[in-house]
Amino acid sequence: MKKIETSAFDLAQRFSGIKEIAGASSNPQILAMLRLDESWPEGDEVSWCSAFMNYVSWLLRLPRSKNLMARSWLQIGSSISLDQAEVGFDVVVLKRNESDPGPEVTDYKGHVGFFAGREGDYLSVLGGNQSDTVNIARYPIARLLGVRRLV
């Protein structure tokens, strides 16, 4: 029997379009992602990019941060340079704003997602909580804190 290999990126793409529900209701899929590692989220209107990454990694039995802080991913896997980053394999951790502290501050806000490519001064990132949904979005390279290889 042939073994089917699925990358984290391939699986993450299957969640494209999943989005928050505005108001008092919450998307049960996002709540499941959030509650995989934390019991406190009562709704989907919290930062859930790291929850999405942990969920996809958990499904594939990959290393994961088990933390809802995006910068917690700076300690997972191996650090690699942006020039070594490969679509389908690598995770990027970003500042929310260019003026935010650097990678030495791990308990500060940030953003995390799967590396989806590079165009000039921009990164393409497949992630959750990007305009309240799972999609591919562009971010300035100036916001990059680190690239991590999970395996």
CNS distance restraints for C-alpha pairs under 8 A (distance, minus, plus):
assign (resid   6 and name CA) (resid  10 and name CA) 6.19 0.50 0.50
assign (resid   6 and name CA) (resid  11 and name CA) 6.69 0.50 0.50
assign (resid   7 and name CA) (resid  11 and name CA) 6.37 0.50 0.50
assign (resid   7 and name CA) (resid  88 and name CA) 5.94 0.50 0.50
assign (resid   7 and name CA) (resid  89 and name CA) 7.02 0.50 0.50
assign (resid   8 and name CA) (resid  12 and name CA) 5.96 0.50 0.50
assign (resid   8 and name CA) (resid  56 and name CA) 6.48 0.50 0.50
assign (resid   8 and name CA) (resid  57 and name CA) 6.73 0.50 0.50
assign (resid   8 and name CA) (resid  60 and name CA) 7.04 0.50 0.50
assign (resid   8 and name CA) (resid  88 and name CA) 6.34 0.50 0.50
assign (resid   8 and name CA) (resid  89 and name CA) 6.90 0.50 0.50
assign (resid   9 and name CA) (resid  13 and name CA) 6.16 0.50 0.50
assign (resid   9 and name CA) (resid  87 and name CA) 7.39 0.50 0.50
assign (resid   9 and name CA) (resid  88 and name CA) 4.52 0.50 0.50
assign (resid   9 and name CA) (resid  89 and name CA) 6.89 0.50 0.50
assign (resid   9 and name CA) (resid 114 and name CA) 6.56 0.50 0.50
assign (resid   9 and name CA) (resid 126 and name CA) 7.73 0.50 0.50
assign (resid  10 and name CA) (resid  14 and name CA) 6.86 0.50 0.50
assign (resid  10 and name CA) (resid  88 and name CA) 6.88 0.50 0.50
assign (resid  11 and name CA) (resid  15 and name CA) 7.36 0.50 0.50
assign (resid  11 and name CA) (resid  56 and name CA) 6.96 0.50 0.50
assign (resid  12 and name CA) (resid  16 and name CA) 7.23 0.50 0.50
assign (resid  12 and name CA) (resid  56 and name CA) 6.28 0.50 0.50
assign (resid  12 and name CA) (resid 126 and name CA) 7.55 0.50 0.50
assign (resid  12 and name CA) (resid 127 and name CA) 7.72 0.50 0.50
assign (resid  13 and name CA) (resid 126 and name CA) 7.52 0.50 0.50
assign (resid  13 and name CA) (resid 135 and name CA) 7.77 0.50 0.50
assign (resid  15 and name CA) (resid 134 and name CA) 6.39 0.50 0.50
assign (resid  16 and name CA) (resid 133 and name CA) 7.55 0.50 0.50
assign (resid  16 and name CA) (resid 134 and name CA) 4.80 0.50 0.50
assign (resid  16 and name CA) (resid 135 and name CA) 5.26 0.50 0.50
assign (resid  17 and name CA) (resid 133 and name CA) 5.96 0.50 0.50
assign (resid  17 and name CA) (resid 134 and name CA) 5.37 0.50 0.50
assign (resid  17 and name CA) (resid 135 and name CA) 6.41 0.50 0.50
assign (resid  18 and name CA) (resid 133 and name CA) 5.51 0.50 0.50
assign (resid  18 and name CA) (resid 134 and name CA) 5.54 0.50 0.50
assign (resid  19 and name CA) (resid  27 and name CA) 7.15 0.50 0.50
assign (resid  19 and name CA) (resid  30 and name CA) 7.84 0.50 0.50
assign (resid  19 and name CA) (resid 129 and name CA) 7.67 0.50 0.50
assign (resid  19 and name CA) (resid 132 and name CA) 5.61 0.50 0.50
assign (resid  19 and name CA) (resid 133 and name CA) 3.98 0.50 0.50
assign (resid  19 and name CA) (resid 134 and name CA) 6.47 0.50 0.50
assign (resid  20 and name CA) (resid  26 and name CA) 6.44 0.50 0.50
assign (resid  20 and name CA) (resid  27 and name CA) 5.71 0.50 0.50
assign (resid  20 and name CA) (resid  30 and name CA) 7.39 0.50 0.50
assign (resid  20 and name CA) (resid  44 and name CA) 5.86 0.50 0.50
assign (resid  20 and name CA) (resid  45 and name CA) 6.78 0.50 0.50
assign (resid  20 and name CA) (resid 132 and name CA) 5.62 0.50 0.50
assign (resid  20 and name CA) (resid 133 and name CA) 6.42 0.50 0.50
assign (resid  21 and name CA) (resid  25 and name CA) 5.98 0.50 0.50
assign (resid  21 and name CA) (resid  26 and name CA) 5.15 0.50 0.50
assign (resid  21 and name CA) (resid  27 and name CA) 5.72 0.50 0.50
assign (resid  21 and name CA) (resid  44 and name CA) 7.30 0.50 0.50
assign (resid  22 and name CA) (resid  26 and name CA) 7.40 0.50 0.50
assign (resid  22 and name CA) (resid  45 and name CA) 7.83 0.50 0.50
assign (resid  24 and name CA) (resid  43 and name CA) 7.83 0.50 0.50
assign (resid  25 and name CA) (resid  43 and name CA) 7.43 0.50 0.50
assign (resid  26 and name CA) (resid  30 and name CA) 7.69 0.50 0.50
assign (resid  26 and name CA) (resid  31 and name CA) 7.15 0.50 0.50
assign (resid  26 and name CA) (resid  43 and name CA) 5.46 0.50 0.50
assign (resid  26 and name CA) (resid  44 and name CA) 5.28 0.50 0.50
assign (resid  26 and name CA) (resid  45 and name CA) 7.80 0.50 0.50
assign (resid  27 and name CA) (resid  31 and name CA) 6.35 0.50 0.50
assign (resid  27 and name CA) (resid  44 and name CA) 6.44 0.50 0.50
assign (resid  28 and name CA) (resid  32 and name CA) 6.12 0.50 0.50
assign (resid  29 and name CA) (resid  33 and name CA) 6.43 0.50 0.50
assign (resid  30 and name CA) (resid  34 and name CA) 6.21 0.50 0.50
assign (resid  30 and name CA) (resid  44 and name CA) 6.13 0.50 0.50
assign (resid  30 and name CA) (resid  48 and name CA) 7.65 0.50 0.50
assign (resid  30 and name CA) (resid  52 and name CA) 7.68 0.50 0.50
assign (resid  31 and name CA) (resid  35 and name CA) 5.98 0.50 0.50
assign (resid  31 and name CA) (resid  41 and name CA) 7.45 0.50 0.50
assign (resid  31 and name CA) (resid  42 and name CA) 7.74 0.50 0.50
assign (resid  31 and name CA) (resid  43 and name CA) 6.62 0.50 0.50
assign (resid  31 and name CA) (resid  44 and name CA) 6.03 0.50 0.50
assign (resid  32 and name CA) (resid  36 and name CA) 6.08 0.50 0.50
assign (resid  33 and name CA) (resid  37 and name CA) 7.97 0.50 0.50
assign (resid  33 and name CA) (resid  48 and name CA) 7.89 0.50 0.50
assign (resid  33 and name CA) (resid  51 and name CA) 5.24 0.50 0.50
assign (resid  33 and name CA) (resid  52 and name CA) 5.89 0.50 0.50
assign (resid  33 and name CA) (resid  54 and name CA) 7.52 0.50 0.50
assign (resid  33 and name CA) (resid  55 and name CA) 5.50 0.50 0.50
assign (resid  34 and name CA) (resid  38 and name CA) 6.31 0.50 0.50
assign (resid  34 and name CA) (resid  39 and name CA) 7.81 0.50 0.50
assign (resid  34 and name CA) (resid  41 and name CA) 6.62 0.50 0.50
assign (resid  34 and name CA) (resid  48 and name CA) 6.57 0.50 0.50
assign (resid  34 and name CA) (resid  51 and name CA) 5.08 0.50 0.50
assign (resid  34 and name CA) (resid  52 and name CA) 7.63 0.50 0.50
assign (resid  34 and name CA) (resid  68 and name CA) 7.49 0.50 0.50
assign (resid  35 and name CA) (resid  39 and name CA) 5.20 0.50 0.50
assign (resid  35 and name CA) (resid  40 and name CA) 7.56 0.50 0.50
assign (resid  35 and name CA) (resid  41 and name CA) 6.90 0.50 0.50
assign (resid  36 and name CA) (resid  51 and name CA) 7.69 0.50 0.50
assign (resid  36 and name CA) (resid  55 and name CA) 7.18 0.50 0.50
assign (resid  37 and name CA) (resid  51 and name CA) 7.84 0.50 0.50
assign (resid  37 and name CA) (resid  66 and name CA) 5.52 0.50 0.50
assign (resid  37 and name CA) (resid  67 and name CA) 6.43 0.50 0.50
assign (resid  37 and name CA) (resid  68 and name CA) 7.63 0.50 0.50
assign (resid  38 and name CA) (resid  67 and name CA) 7.62 0.50 0.50
assign (resid  38 and name CA) (resid  68 and name CA) 7.61 0.50 0.50
assign (resid  41 and name CA) (resid  46 and name CA) 7.47 0.50 0.50
assign (resid  44 and name CA) (resid  48 and name CA) 7.55 0.50 0.50
assign (resid  47 and name CA) (resid  68 and name CA) 7.76 0.50 0.50
assign (resid  47 and name CA) (resid 129 and name CA) 6.64 0.50 0.50
assign (resid  48 and name CA) (resid  52 and name CA) 6.22 0.50 0.50
assign (resid  48 and name CA) (resid  68 and name CA) 6.87 0.50 0.50
assign (resid  48 and name CA) (resid 128 and name CA) 6.52 0.50 0.50
assign (resid  48 and name CA) (resid 129 and name CA) 5.72 0.50 0.50
assign (resid  49 and name CA) (resid  53 and name CA) 6.46 0.50 0.50
assign (resid  49 and name CA) (resid  68 and name CA) 7.76 0.50 0.50
assign (resid  49 and name CA) (resid  70 and name CA) 6.81 0.50 0.50
assign (resid  49 and name CA) (resid 111 and name CA) 6.48 0.50 0.50
assign (resid  49 and name CA) (resid 112 and name CA) 5.99 0.50 0.50
assign (resid  49 and name CA) (resid 113 and name CA) 6.95 0.50 0.50
assign (resid  49 and name CA) (resid 127 and name CA) 6.31 0.50 0.50
assign (resid  49 and name CA) (resid 128 and name CA) 4.56 0.50 0.50
assign (resid  49 and name CA) (resid 129 and name CA) 5.19 0.50 0.50
assign (resid  49 and name CA) (resid 130 and name CA) 7.72 0.50 0.50
assign (resid  50 and name CA) (resid  54 and name CA) 6.04 0.50 0.50
assign (resid  50 and name CA) (resid  67 and name CA) 7.02 0.50 0.50
assign (resid  50 and name CA) (resid  68 and name CA) 5.12 0.50 0.50
assign (resid  50 and name CA) (resid  69 and name CA) 6.20 0.50 0.50
assign (resid  50 and name CA) (resid  70 and name CA) 5.06 0.50 0.50
assign (resid  50 and name CA) (resid  73 and name CA) 7.98 0.50 0.50
assign (resid  50 and name CA) (resid 111 and name CA) 7.52 0.50 0.50
assign (resid  50 and name CA) (resid 112 and name CA) 6.15 0.50 0.50
assign (resid  50 and name CA) (resid 113 and name CA) 7.74 0.50 0.50
assign (resid  50 and name CA) (resid 128 and name CA) 7.78 0.50 0.50
assign (resid  51 and name CA) (resid  55 and name CA) 6.02 0.50 0.50
assign (resid  51 and name CA) (resid  67 and name CA) 7.41 0.50 0.50
assign (resid  51 and name CA) (resid  68 and name CA) 5.63 0.50 0.50
assign (resid  52 and name CA) (resid  56 and name CA) 6.29 0.50 0.50
assign (resid  52 and name CA) (resid 127 and name CA) 7.21 0.50 0.50
assign (resid  52 and name CA) (resid 128 and name CA) 5.61 0.50 0.50
assign (resid  53 and name CA) (resid  57 and name CA) 6.07 0.50 0.50
assign (resid  53 and name CA) (resid  64 and name CA) 7.69 0.50 0.50
assign (resid  53 and name CA) (resid 112 and name CA) 7.56 0.50 0.50
assign (resid  53 and name CA) (resid 113 and name CA) 6.67 0.50 0.50
assign (resid  53 and name CA) (resid 127 and name CA) 7.43 0.50 0.50
assign (resid  53 and name CA) (resid 128 and name CA) 7.66 0.50 0.50
assign (resid  54 and name CA) (resid  58 and name CA) 5.83 0.50 0.50
assign (resid  54 and name CA) (resid  64 and name CA) 5.49 0.50 0.50
assign (resid  54 and name CA) (resid  65 and name CA) 6.60 0.50 0.50
assign (resid  54 and name CA) (resid  66 and name CA) 6.31 0.50 0.50
assign (resid  54 and name CA) (resid  67 and name CA) 7.82 0.50 0.50
assign (resid  55 and name CA) (resid  59 and name CA) 6.20 0.50 0.50
assign (resid  56 and name CA) (resid  60 and name CA) 6.51 0.50 0.50
assign (resid  57 and name CA) (resid  61 and name CA) 5.86 0.50 0.50
assign (resid  57 and name CA) (resid  62 and name CA) 4.82 0.50 0.50
assign (resid  57 and name CA) (resid  63 and name CA) 6.53 0.50 0.50
assign (resid  57 and name CA) (resid  64 and name CA) 5.98 0.50 0.50
assign (resid  58 and name CA) (resid  62 and name CA) 6.13 0.50 0.50
assign (resid  58 and name CA) (resid  63 and name CA) 7.68 0.50 0.50
assign (resid  58 and name CA) (resid  64 and name CA) 7.01 0.50 0.50
assign (resid  62 and name CA) (resid 150 and name CA) 6.83 0.50 0.50
assign (resid  62 and name CA) (resid 151 and name CA) 7.40 0.50 0.50
assign (resid  63 and name CA) (resid  76 and name CA) 6.73 0.50 0.50
assign (resid  63 and name CA) (resid  77 and name CA) 6.80 0.50 0.50
assign (resid  63 and name CA) (resid 150 and name CA) 6.15 0.50 0.50
assign (resid  63 and name CA) (resid 151 and name CA) 7.76 0.50 0.50
assign (resid  64 and name CA) (resid  73 and name CA) 7.47 0.50 0.50
assign (resid  64 and name CA) (resid  76 and name CA) 6.42 0.50 0.50
assign (resid  65 and name CA) (resid  72 and name CA) 5.95 0.50 0.50
assign (resid  65 and name CA) (resid  73 and name CA) 5.75 0.50 0.50
assign (resid  65 and name CA) (resid  75 and name CA) 7.66 0.50 0.50
assign (resid  65 and name CA) (resid  76 and name CA) 6.27 0.50 0.50
assign (resid  67 and name CA) (resid  72 and name CA) 6.47 0.50 0.50
assign (resid  68 and name CA) (resid  72 and name CA) 7.73 0.50 0.50
assign (resid  69 and name CA) (resid  73 and name CA) 7.96 0.50 0.50
assign (resid  69 and name CA) (resid 107 and name CA) 7.14 0.50 0.50
assign (resid  69 and name CA) (resid 108 and name CA) 7.64 0.50 0.50
assign (resid  69 and name CA) (resid 109 and name CA) 6.89 0.50 0.50
assign (resid  69 and name CA) (resid 110 and name CA) 7.42 0.50 0.50
assign (resid  70 and name CA) (resid  93 and name CA) 6.94 0.50 0.50
assign (resid  70 and name CA) (resid 109 and name CA) 6.84 0.50 0.50
assign (resid  70 and name CA) (resid 110 and name CA) 5.31 0.50 0.50
assign (resid  70 and name CA) (resid 111 and name CA) 5.09 0.50 0.50
assign (resid  70 and name CA) (resid 112 and name CA) 5.29 0.50 0.50
assign (resid  71 and name CA) (resid  93 and name CA) 6.47 0.50 0.50
assign (resid  71 and name CA) (resid  94 and name CA) 7.88 0.50 0.50
assign (resid  71 and name CA) (resid 103 and name CA) 7.70 0.50 0.50
assign (resid  71 and name CA) (resid 106 and name CA) 5.17 0.50 0.50
assign (resid  71 and name CA) (resid 107 and name CA) 6.81 0.50 0.50
assign (resid  71 and name CA) (resid 108 and name CA) 6.98 0.50 0.50
assign (resid  71 and name CA) (resid 109 and name CA) 7.06 0.50 0.50
assign (resid  71 and name CA) (resid 110 and name CA) 5.89 0.50 0.50
assign (resid  71 and name CA) (resid 111 and name CA) 7.14 0.50 0.50
assign (resid  71 and name CA) (resid 112 and name CA) 7.37 0.50 0.50
assign (resid  72 and name CA) (resid  76 and name CA) 7.47 0.50 0.50
assign (resid  72 and name CA) (resid 106 and name CA) 6.20 0.50 0.50
assign (resid  72 and name CA) (resid 107 and name CA) 7.57 0.50 0.50
assign (resid  73 and name CA) (resid  93 and name CA) 6.93 0.50 0.50
assign (resid  73 and name CA) (resid 112 and name CA) 7.43 0.50 0.50
assign (resid  73 and name CA) (resid 148 and name CA) 7.71 0.50 0.50
assign (resid  74 and name CA) (resid  79 and name CA) 7.90 0.50 0.50
assign (resid  74 and name CA) (resid  93 and name CA) 6.86 0.50 0.50
assign (resid  74 and name CA) (resid 103 and name CA) 7.44 0.50 0.50
assign (resid  74 and name CA) (resid 106 and name CA) 7.52 0.50 0.50
assign (resid  74 and name CA) (resid 146 and name CA) 6.61 0.50 0.50
assign (resid  74 and name CA) (resid 147 and name CA) 7.81 0.50 0.50
assign (resid  74 and name CA) (resid 148 and name CA) 6.98 0.50 0.50
assign (resid  76 and name CA) (resid 148 and name CA) 6.93 0.50 0.50
assign (resid  76 and name CA) (resid 150 and name CA) 6.83 0.50 0.50
assign (resid  77 and name CA) (resid 148 and name CA) 5.77 0.50 0.50
assign (resid  77 and name CA) (resid 149 and name CA) 5.28 0.50 0.50
assign (resid  77 and name CA) (resid 150 and name CA) 4.33 0.50 0.50
assign (resid  77 and name CA) (resid 151 and name CA) 6.60 0.50 0.50
assign (resid  78 and name CA) (resid 148 and name CA) 5.32 0.50 0.50
assign (resid  78 and name CA) (resid 149 and name CA) 5.12 0.50 0.50
assign (resid  78 and name CA) (resid 150 and name CA) 6.57 0.50 0.50
assign (resid  78 and name CA) (resid 151 and name CA) 7.90 0.50 0.50
assign (resid  79 and name CA) (resid 146 and name CA) 7.11 0.50 0.50
assign (resid  79 and name CA) (resid 147 and name CA) 5.90 0.50 0.50
assign (resid  79 and name CA) (resid 148 and name CA) 4.71 0.50 0.50
assign (resid  79 and name CA) (resid 149 and name CA) 6.46 0.50 0.50
assign (resid  80 and name CA) (resid  84 and name CA) 6.32 0.50 0.50
assign (resid  80 and name CA) (resid  85 and name CA) 7.09 0.50 0.50
assign (resid  80 and name CA) (resid 146 and name CA) 7.75 0.50 0.50
assign (resid  80 and name CA) (resid 147 and name CA) 5.60 0.50 0.50
assign (resid  80 and name CA) (resid 148 and name CA) 5.86 0.50 0.50
assign (resid  80 and name CA) (resid 149 and name CA) 6.75 0.50 0.50
assign (resid  81 and name CA) (resid  85 and name CA) 6.67 0.50 0.50
assign (resid  81 and name CA) (resid 146 and name CA) 7.70 0.50 0.50
assign (resid  81 and name CA) (resid 147 and name CA) 6.32 0.50 0.50
assign (resid  82 and name CA) (resid 146 and name CA) 7.91 0.50 0.50
assign (resid  82 and name CA) (resid 147 and name CA) 6.27 0.50 0.50
assign (resid  85 and name CA) (resid  89 and name CA) 7.73 0.50 0.50
assign (resid  85 and name CA) (resid  90 and name CA) 6.04 0.50 0.50
assign (resid  85 and name CA) (resid 115 and name CA) 7.21 0.50 0.50
assign (resid  85 and name CA) (resid 147 and name CA) 7.08 0.50 0.50
assign (resid  85 and name CA) (resid 149 and name CA) 7.99 0.50 0.50
assign (resid  86 and name CA) (resid  90 and name CA) 5.93 0.50 0.50
assign (resid  86 and name CA) (resid 115 and name CA) 6.97 0.50 0.50
assign (resid  86 and name CA) (resid 116 and name CA) 7.91 0.50 0.50
assign (resid  86 and name CA) (resid 117 and name CA) 7.67 0.50 0.50
assign (resid  87 and name CA) (resid 114 and name CA) 7.62 0.50 0.50
assign (resid  87 and name CA) (resid 115 and name CA) 5.49 0.50 0.50
assign (resid  87 and name CA) (resid 116 and name CA) 5.09 0.50 0.50
assign (resid  87 and name CA) (resid 117 and name CA) 6.21 0.50 0.50
assign (resid  88 and name CA) (resid 114 and name CA) 7.32 0.50 0.50
assign (resid  88 and name CA) (resid 115 and name CA) 7.13 0.50 0.50
assign (resid  88 and name CA) (resid 116 and name CA) 7.31 0.50 0.50
assign (resid  89 and name CA) (resid 114 and name CA) 7.65 0.50 0.50
assign (resid  89 and name CA) (resid 115 and name CA) 7.60 0.50 0.50
assign (resid  89 and name CA) (resid 149 and name CA) 6.42 0.50 0.50
assign (resid  89 and name CA) (resid 150 and name CA) 7.09 0.50 0.50
assign (resid  89 and name CA) (resid 151 and name CA) 7.76 0.50 0.50
assign (resid  90 and name CA) (resid 114 and name CA) 5.94 0.50 0.50
assign (resid  90 and name CA) (resid 115 and name CA) 5.59 0.50 0.50
assign (resid  90 and name CA) (resid 147 and name CA) 6.75 0.50 0.50
assign (resid  90 and name CA) (resid 148 and name CA) 5.70 0.50 0.50
assign (resid  90 and name CA) (resid 149 and name CA) 4.76 0.50 0.50
assign (resid  90 and name CA) (resid 150 and name CA) 6.59 0.50 0.50
assign (resid  91 and name CA) (resid 112 and name CA) 7.07 0.50 0.50
assign (resid  91 and name CA) (resid 113 and name CA) 5.71 0.50 0.50
assign (resid  91 and name CA) (resid 114 and name CA) 4.49 0.50 0.50
assign (resid  91 and name CA) (resid 115 and name CA) 5.47 0.50 0.50
assign (resid  91 and name CA) (resid 147 and name CA) 5.64 0.50 0.50
assign (resid  91 and name CA) (resid 148 and name CA) 5.09 0.50 0.50
assign (resid  91 and name CA) (resid 149 and name CA) 6.39 0.50 0.50
assign (resid  91 and name CA) (resid 150 and name CA) 7.52 0.50 0.50
assign (resid  92 and name CA) (resid 112 and name CA) 5.75 0.50 0.50
assign (resid  92 and name CA) (resid 113 and name CA) 5.65 0.50 0.50
assign (resid  92 and name CA) (resid 114 and name CA) 6.02 0.50 0.50
assign (resid  92 and name CA) (resid 115 and name CA) 5.80 0.50 0.50
assign (resid  92 and name CA) (resid 125 and name CA) 7.65 0.50 0.50
assign (resid  92 and name CA) (resid 144 and name CA) 7.19 0.50 0.50
assign (resid  92 and name CA) (resid 145 and name CA) 7.61 0.50 0.50
assign (resid  92 and name CA) (resid 146 and name CA) 5.90 0.50 0.50
assign (resid  92 and name CA) (resid 147 and name CA) 4.58 0.50 0.50
assign (resid  92 and name CA) (resid 148 and name CA) 6.38 0.50 0.50
assign (resid  93 and name CA) (resid 110 and name CA) 7.16 0.50 0.50
assign (resid  93 and name CA) (resid 111 and name CA) 5.80 0.50 0.50
assign (resid  93 and name CA) (resid 112 and name CA) 4.52 0.50 0.50
assign (resid  93 and name CA) (resid 113 and name CA) 6.82 0.50 0.50
assign (resid  93 and name CA) (resid 144 and name CA) 6.18 0.50 0.50
assign (resid  93 and name CA) (resid 145 and name CA) 5.42 0.50 0.50
assign (resid  93 and name CA) (resid 146 and name CA) 5.32 0.50 0.50
assign (resid  93 and name CA) (resid 147 and name CA) 6.40 0.50 0.50
assign (resid  94 and name CA) (resid 110 and name CA) 5.63 0.50 0.50
assign (resid  94 and name CA) (resid 111 and name CA) 5.01 0.50 0.50
assign (resid  94 and name CA) (resid 112 and name CA) 6.14 0.50 0.50
assign (resid  94 and name CA) (resid 143 and name CA) 5.26 0.50 0.50
assign (resid  94 and name CA) (resid 144 and name CA) 4.51 0.50 0.50
assign (resid  94 and name CA) (resid 145 and name CA) 5.07 0.50 0.50
assign (resid  94 and name CA) (resid 146 and name CA) 7.13 0.50 0.50
assign (resid  95 and name CA) (resid 100 and name CA) 6.16 0.50 0.50
assign (resid  95 and name CA) (resid 101 and name CA) 7.75 0.50 0.50
assign (resid  95 and name CA) (resid 102 and name CA) 7.75 0.50 0.50
assign (resid  95 and name CA) (resid 109 and name CA) 7.21 0.50 0.50
assign (resid  95 and name CA) (resid 110 and name CA) 4.63 0.50 0.50
assign (resid  95 and name CA) (resid 111 and name CA) 6.25 0.50 0.50
assign (resid  95 and name CA) (resid 143 and name CA) 4.96 0.50 0.50
assign (resid  95 and name CA) (resid 144 and name CA) 6.35 0.50 0.50
assign (resid  95 and name CA) (resid 145 and name CA) 6.40 0.50 0.50
assign (resid  96 and name CA) (resid 100 and name CA) 7.01 0.50 0.50
assign (resid  96 and name CA) (resid 109 and name CA) 6.80 0.50 0.50
assign (resid  96 and name CA) (resid 110 and name CA) 4.96 0.50 0.50
assign (resid  96 and name CA) (resid 111 and name CA) 6.27 0.50 0.50
assign (resid  96 and name CA) (resid 143 and name CA) 7.07 0.50 0.50
assign (resid  97 and name CA) (resid 143 and name CA) 6.69 0.50 0.50
assign (resid  98 and name CA) (resid 142 and name CA) 6.51 0.50 0.50
assign (resid  98 and name CA) (resid 143 and name CA) 5.31 0.50 0.50
assign (resid 101 and name CA) (resid 105 and name CA) 6.36 0.50 0.50
assign (resid 101 and name CA) (resid 108 and name CA) 7.91 0.50 0.50
assign (resid 102 and name CA) (resid 145 and name CA) 6.44 0.50 0.50
assign (resid 103 and name CA) (resid 145 and name CA) 5.38 0.50 0.50
assign (resid 103 and name CA) (resid 146 and name CA) 7.26 0.50 0.50
assign (resid 112 and name CA) (resid 127 and name CA) 6.95 0.50 0.50
assign (resid 113 and name CA) (resid 125 and name CA) 5.68 0.50 0.50
assign (resid 113 and name CA) (resid 126 and name CA) 5.51 0.50 0.50
assign (resid 113 and name CA) (resid 127 and name CA) 4.38 0.50 0.50
assign (resid 113 and name CA) (resid 128 and name CA) 7.19 0.50 0.50
assign (resid 114 and name CA) (resid 125 and name CA) 5.52 0.50 0.50
assign (resid 114 and name CA) (resid 126 and name CA) 5.00 0.50 0.50
assign (resid 114 and name CA) (resid 127 and name CA) 6.17 0.50 0.50
assign (resid 115 and name CA) (resid 123 and name CA) 7.47 0.50 0.50
assign (resid 115 and name CA) (resid 124 and name CA) 6.43 0.50 0.50
assign (resid 115 and name CA) (resid 125 and name CA) 5.07 0.50 0.50
assign (resid 115 and name CA) (resid 126 and name CA) 6.52 0.50 0.50
assign (resid 116 and name CA) (resid 123 and name CA) 7.34 0.50 0.50
assign (resid 116 and name CA) (resid 124 and name CA) 4.88 0.50 0.50
assign (resid 116 and name CA) (resid 125 and name CA) 4.98 0.50 0.50
assign (resid 116 and name CA) (resid 126 and name CA) 5.95 0.50 0.50
assign (resid 116 and name CA) (resid 136 and name CA) 7.42 0.50 0.50
assign (resid 117 and name CA) (resid 123 and name CA) 5.90 0.50 0.50
assign (resid 117 and name CA) (resid 124 and name CA) 5.01 0.50 0.50
assign (resid 117 and name CA) (resid 125 and name CA) 7.23 0.50 0.50
assign (resid 118 and name CA) (resid 122 and name CA) 5.82 0.50 0.50
assign (resid 118 and name CA) (resid 123 and name CA) 4.53 0.50 0.50
assign (resid 118 and name CA) (resid 124 and name CA) 5.91 0.50 0.50
assign (resid 119 and name CA) (resid 123 and name CA) 6.35 0.50 0.50
assign (resid 119 and name CA) (resid 124 and name CA) 7.68 0.50 0.50
assign (resid 121 and name CA) (resid 140 and name CA) 5.92 0.50 0.50
assign (resid 121 and name CA) (resid 141 and name CA) 5.51 0.50 0.50
assign (resid 121 and name CA) (resid 142 and name CA) 7.82 0.50 0.50
assign (resid 122 and name CA) (resid 138 and name CA) 6.13 0.50 0.50
assign (resid 122 and name CA) (resid 139 and name CA) 5.39 0.50 0.50
assign (resid 122 and name CA) (resid 140 and name CA) 4.45 0.50 0.50
assign (resid 122 and name CA) (resid 141 and name CA) 5.14 0.50 0.50
assign (resid 123 and name CA) (resid 138 and name CA) 5.45 0.50 0.50
assign (resid 123 and name CA) (resid 139 and name CA) 5.25 0.50 0.50
assign (resid 123 and name CA) (resid 140 and name CA) 6.22 0.50 0.50
assign (resid 123 and name CA) (resid 141 and name CA) 5.94 0.50 0.50
assign (resid 124 and name CA) (resid 136 and name CA) 6.34 0.50 0.50
assign (resid 124 and name CA) (resid 137 and name CA) 5.56 0.50 0.50
assign (resid 124 and name CA) (resid 138 and name CA) 4.52 0.50 0.50
assign (resid 124 and name CA) (resid 139 and name CA) 6.52 0.50 0.50
assign (resid 125 and name CA) (resid 136 and name CA) 5.25 0.50 0.50
assign (resid 125 and name CA) (resid 137 and name CA) 5.37 0.50 0.50
assign (resid 125 and name CA) (resid 138 and name CA) 6.22 0.50 0.50
assign (resid 125 and name CA) (resid 139 and name CA) 7.48 0.50 0.50
assign (resid 126 and name CA) (resid 134 and name CA) 7.22 0.50 0.50
assign (resid 126 and name CA) (resid 135 and name CA) 5.59 0.50 0.50
assign (resid 126 and name CA) (resid 136 and name CA) 4.27 0.50 0.50
assign (resid 126 and name CA) (resid 137 and name CA) 6.62 0.50 0.50
assign (resid 127 and name CA) (resid 134 and name CA) 5.50 0.50 0.50
assign (resid 127 and name CA) (resid 135 and name CA) 5.92 0.50 0.50
assign (resid 127 and name CA) (resid 136 and name CA) 6.49 0.50 0.50
assign (resid 127 and name CA) (resid 137 and name CA) 7.89 0.50 0.50
assign (resid 128 and name CA) (resid 132 and name CA) 7.30 0.50 0.50
assign (resid 128 and name CA) (resid 133 and name CA) 5.73 0.50 0.50
assign (resid 128 and name CA) (resid 134 and name CA) 4.22 0.50 0.50
assign (resid 128 and name CA) (resid 135 and name CA) 6.75 0.50 0.50
assign (resid 129 and name CA) (resid 133 and name CA) 4.97 0.50 0.50
assign (resid 129 and name CA) (resid 134 and name CA) 6.11 0.50 0.50
assign (resid 130 and name CA) (resid 134 and name CA) 6.22 0.50 0.50
assign (resid 130 and name CA) (resid 135 and name CA) 6.58 0.50 0.50
assign (resid 130 and name CA) (resid 136 and name CA) 7.85 0.50 0.50
assign (resid 130 and name CA) (resid 137 and name CA) 6.90 0.50 0.50
assign (resid 139 and name CA) (resid 143 and name CA) 7.25 0.50 0.50
assign (resid 140 and name CA) (resid 144 and name CA) 7.62 0.50 0.50
